[in-house]
Amino acid sequence: MPRKSGETHKYREIADDLRGRIEAEEFGEKRKLPAERKLAEHYSASQMTIRQALGVLRDEGVVESRVGSGWFVAEWRPIVRNALKRLSATQWGEGRSMWEVDIDDRRMEVVGQTQVELIDAPEDVARALDMEVGARVWKRDRRYAVDGEIVMRATSYIPDDLAHHTKITESDSGPGGTYARLREAGHGPVNFREQLRCRLASPGEVDDLQLAAGAPVVEQHRSAMRADGRVVEVNRMVLDASRFLLVYDFPA
């Protein structure tokens, strides 16, 4: 395959062409791509360039490598994360996990145990919660996997004066999670605000989420507010961008 004039990254050109062939279902029911050597011959490229192209598609969740078997079209179904449905009080308020909206009949689990500790609020957390720096907050930190694949890290912070004497201070916060416990204590959230940005994973996130170096992530910050406007929880999430489809429904 000839290079275009001025093309500086041939592997990206190859990745684009392979992506189109995959979308056209060229690789049949077995979903197996040709060997790297065959792809190198087809594209008149080195095997290193082919590996770079395949790495791009792997990071996008389009292909996957199977040890001893080669490269295949990925079978992963994106997690459809519908913000308005999952944050509805009819979901967590009835004791159901917000993950039920995202994963249907798939298996979700917390990897290890949810880490819960009472800490002094760092400056950025205190600012988000409109509290004094060093005010006491409960930190809940957990890593999630779906169908055995690690997909995100979530770290939430709840003011101590709202969380003490509730199961928020325990690893298992009970049916409906943190928001249900806050509502039981008279602090149920009624409004939410989310901010998202896409960026490359840091080295620590690469290890934590088992990503390829330079893989993209979505950093998502959510604030939950009760009726008087007080922020009752701040949740900071890092999502493997290749695993999710983010959906937002808006009323007309």
C-alpha positions as CSV (number, residue, x, y, z in Angstrom):
1,M,0.0,0.0,0.0
2,P,1.7,3.2,-1.1
3,R,2.3,6.0,1.3
4,K,0.6,9.3,0.7
5,S,2.8,12.2,0.0
6,G,3.9,13.9,3.2
7,E,2.6,11.0,5.4
8,T,4.8,10.9,8.5
9,H,3.1,8.1,10.4
10,K,2.4,5.1,8.2
11,Y,1.2,3.0,11.1
12,R,-1.8,5.4,11.5
13,E,-2.6,5.0,7.8
14,I,-2.5,1.2,8.2
15,A,-4.6,1.4,11.4
16,D,-7.3,3.5,9.5
17,D,-7.4,1.0,6.7
18,L,-7.6,-2.0,9.0
19,R,-10.4,-0.3,11.0
20,G,-12.3,0.1,7.8
21,R,-11.8,-3.5,6.8
22,I,-13.0,-4.6,10.3
23,E,-16.1,-2.5,10.0
24,A,-16.8,-4.1,6.6
25,E,-16.6,-7.5,8.4
26,E,-13.9,-8.6,6.0
27,F,-12.4,-11.1,8.5
28,G,-15.4,-13.4,8.7
29,E,-16.9,-15.4,11.6
30,K,-13.6,-16.4,13.1
31,R,-12.7,-12.6,13.4
32,K,-9.0,-13.5,13.1
33,L,-6.7,-11.0,11.5
34,P,-3.8,-12.2,9.2
35,A,-0.5,-12.9,10.8
36,E,1.8,-9.8,11.4
37,R,4.1,-11.1,8.6
38,K,1.2,-11.3,6.1
39,L,0.0,-7.8,7.1
40,A,3.6,-6.5,6.7
41,E,3.7,-7.9,3.1
42,H,0.2,-6.5,2.3
43,Y,1.0,-3.0,3.4
44,S,4.7,-3.0,2.3
45,A,5.7,-2.2,5.9
46,S,7.9,-3.6,8.6
47,Q,6.5,-5.8,11.3
48,M,7.3,-3.0,13.8
49,T,5.1,-0.6,11.9
50,I,2.3,-3.3,11.8
51,R,2.6,-3.7,15.6
52,Q,2.3,0.0,16.0
53,A,-0.9,0.0,13.9
54,L,-2.3,-2.9,15.8
55,G,-1.5,-1.2,19.1
56,V,-3.6,1.8,18.0
57,L,-6.5,-0.4,17.3
58,R,-6.0,-2.3,20.5
59,D,-6.1,0.9,22.6
60,E,-9.3,1.8,20.8
61,G,-10.8,-1.5,21.8
62,V,-11.1,-2.6,18.2
63,V,-8.7,-5.6,18.3
64,E,-7.2,-7.8,21.0
65,S,-4.2,-10.0,21.1
66,R,-4.5,-13.6,22.3
67,V,-1.2,-15.2,23.4
68,G,-0.2,-17.9,21.0
69,S,-3.1,-17.3,18.6
70,G,-2.5,-13.9,17.1
71,W,-4.8,-10.8,16.6
72,F,-8.6,-10.9,16.6
73,V,-11.4,-8.4,16.2
74,A,-12.3,-7.6,19.8
75,E,-15.5,-9.2,21.2
76,W,-15.9,-6.6,24.0
77,R,-19.3,-4.9,24.1
78,P,-18.9,-1.3,25.2
79,I,-20.4,-0.4,28.6
80,V,-23.3,2.0,27.8
81,R,-23.1,4.5,30.6
82,N,-26.3,6.6,30.6
83,A,-25.8,9.3,33.1
84,L,-29.5,10.4,33.6
85,K,-30.8,6.9,34.0
86,R,-28.1,5.7,36.4
87,L,-28.3,8.8,38.6
88,S,-32.1,8.7,38.8
89,A,-33.5,8.3,42.4
90,T,-35.8,5.6,41.1
91,Q,-32.6,3.5,40.6
92,W,-30.5,4.0,43.7
93,G,-33.5,5.1,45.8
94,E,-35.0,1.6,45.4
95,G,-31.8,-0.1,46.6
96,R,-30.5,-1.0,43.1
97,S,-27.0,-0.6,42.0
98,M,-26.4,2.2,39.4
99,W,-24.3,-0.4,37.5
100,E,-27.5,-2.3,36.7
101,V,-28.3,0.5,34.1
102,D,-24.9,0.0,32.5
103,I,-24.2,-3.7,32.2
104,D,-27.6,-5.5,31.8
105,D,-26.8,-9.2,32.5
106,R,-23.0,-8.8,32.6
107,R,-20.9,-9.5,35.7
108,M,-19.6,-6.6,37.6
109,E,-17.4,-6.8,40.7
110,V,-15.2,-4.7,42.9
111,V,-11.6,-5.8,42.5
112,G,-10.3,-6.4,46.0
113,Q,-12.1,-4.6,48.8
114,T,-13.5,-1.1,48.8
115,Q,-11.0,1.0,50.8
116,V,-12.7,3.3,53.3
117,E,-10.9,5.8,55.5
118,L,-11.5,9.0,57.4
119,I,-9.0,11.7,56.2
120,D,-8.3,15.4,56.3
121,A,-9.7,16.8,53.1
122,P,-6.9,17.8,50.6
123,E,-7.2,21.3,49.2
124,D,-8.9,20.4,45.9
125,V,-11.4,18.1,47.6
126,A,-12.2,20.7,50.3
127,R,-12.7,23.3,47.5
128,A,-15.1,21.0,45.7
129,L,-17.1,20.3,48.9
130,D,-17.0,24.0,49.9
131,M,-15.3,23.0,53.2
132,E,-12.2,24.2,55.1
133,V,-8.9,22.5,54.1
134,G,-8.3,19.7,56.5
135,A,-11.9,19.2,57.4
136,R,-12.7,15.5,58.0
137,V,-14.1,13.5,55.0
138,W,-14.7,9.9,54.3
139,K,-12.8,8.6,51.3
140,R,-14.2,5.6,49.5
141,D,-11.8,4.1,46.9
142,R,-12.6,1.1,44.7
143,R,-11.7,-0.4,41.4
144,Y,-14.3,-2.1,39.2
145,A,-14.2,-5.0,36.7
146,V,-16.9,-6.1,34.2
147,D,-16.7,-9.6,32.8
148,G,-13.3,-10.0,34.4
149,E,-11.8,-6.8,32.8
150,I,-10.8,-3.9,34.9
151,V,-12.7,-0.8,33.6
152,M,-12.4,2.0,36.1
153,R,-11.2,3.4,39.4
154,A,-13.6,5.5,41.5
155,T,-12.7,7.6,44.5
156,S,-15.5,9.5,46.4
157,Y,-15.4,11.9,49.3
158,I,-18.2,12.5,51.7
159,P,-18.2,15.0,54.6
160,D,-17.8,13.3,58.0
161,D,-20.8,15.2,59.5
162,L,-23.0,13.6,56.9
163,A,-21.5,10.2,56.8
164,H,-20.8,9.3,60.4
165,H,-23.3,6.8,62.0
166,T,-24.1,5.5,58.5
167,K,-22.8,2.5,56.5
168,I,-21.0,4.9,54.3
169,T,-18.1,4.4,56.7
170,E,-18.1,0.7,56.0
171,S,-16.7,-1.2,52.9
172,D,-20.2,-2.4,52.0
173,S,-22.5,0.6,52.1
174,G,-25.6,-1.5,51.5
175,P,-28.4,-1.6,48.9
176,G,-28.4,1.6,46.8
177,G,-25.0,2.6,48.0
178,T,-23.8,6.0,49.2
179,Y,-26.7,8.0,47.9
180,A,-29.3,5.8,49.5
181,R,-27.5,6.1,52.9
182,L,-27.3,9.9,52.5
183,R,-31.1,10.0,51.8
184,E,-31.8,7.9,54.9
185,A,-29.8,10.4,56.9
186,G,-31.7,13.4,55.4
187,H,-29.1,14.5,52.9
188,G,-30.3,12.7,49.7
189,P,-28.9,14.3,46.5
190,V,-31.4,15.8,44.1
191,N,-29.0,17.4,41.6
192,F,-25.8,16.3,39.9
193,R,-23.0,18.0,38.0
194,E,-20.5,16.1,35.9
195,Q,-17.3,17.2,34.2
196,L,-15.4,15.0,31.7
197,R,-12.1,15.2,29.9
198,C,-10.2,12.8,27.8
199,R,-6.5,12.4,28.2
200,L,-3.7,9.8,28.0
201,A,-3.3,7.6,31.0
202,S,-0.6,8.4,33.5
203,P,2.0,5.6,34.3
204,G,0.2,4.9,37.5
205,E,-3.2,4.5,35.8
206,V,-1.6,2.3,33.1
207,D,-0.7,-0.1,35.9
208,D,-3.9,0.3,37.9
209,L,-6.2,-0.3,35.0
210,Q,-3.9,-2.7,33.2
211,L,-3.7,-0.5,30.1
212,A,-1.2,-0.2,27.3
213,A,1.2,2.7,27.6
214,G,-0.3,5.8,26.2
215,A,-3.9,4.5,26.2
216,P,-6.7,7.0,26.5
217,V,-8.8,7.4,29.6
218,V,-11.9,9.5,30.5
219,E,-11.5,11.4,33.7
220,Q,-15.0,12.1,35.2
221,H,-15.7,14.3,38.2
222,R,-19.2,14.3,39.7
223,S,-20.7,16.4,42.4
224,A,-23.9,15.4,44.1
225,M,-26.0,18.1,45.8
226,R,-28.9,18.1,48.2
227,A,-31.9,20.4,47.8
228,D,-30.3,23.4,49.5
229,G,-27.3,23.2,47.2
230,R,-24.8,21.7,49.6
231,V,-22.4,19.3,47.9
232,V,-22.8,16.0,49.8
233,E,-20.4,13.9,47.7
234,V,-17.6,14.4,45.2
235,N,-16.7,11.3,43.0
236,R,-13.6,11.2,40.8
237,M,-13.5,8.4,38.3
238,V,-10.9,7.3,35.7
239,L,-12.5,5.2,33.0
240,D,-10.7,3.0,30.4
241,A,-11.9,5.0,27.3
242,S,-12.0,1.8,25.2
243,R,-14.5,0.2,27.4
244,F,-17.3,2.8,27.6
245,L,-19.9,4.5,25.5
246,L,-21.1,7.6,27.4
247,V,-24.7,8.6,26.7
248,Y,-26.6,11.7,27.8
249,D,-30.3,12.1,27.2
250,F,-31.8,15.6,27.4
251,P,-35.5,16.6,27.6
252,A,-36.7,18.9,24.8
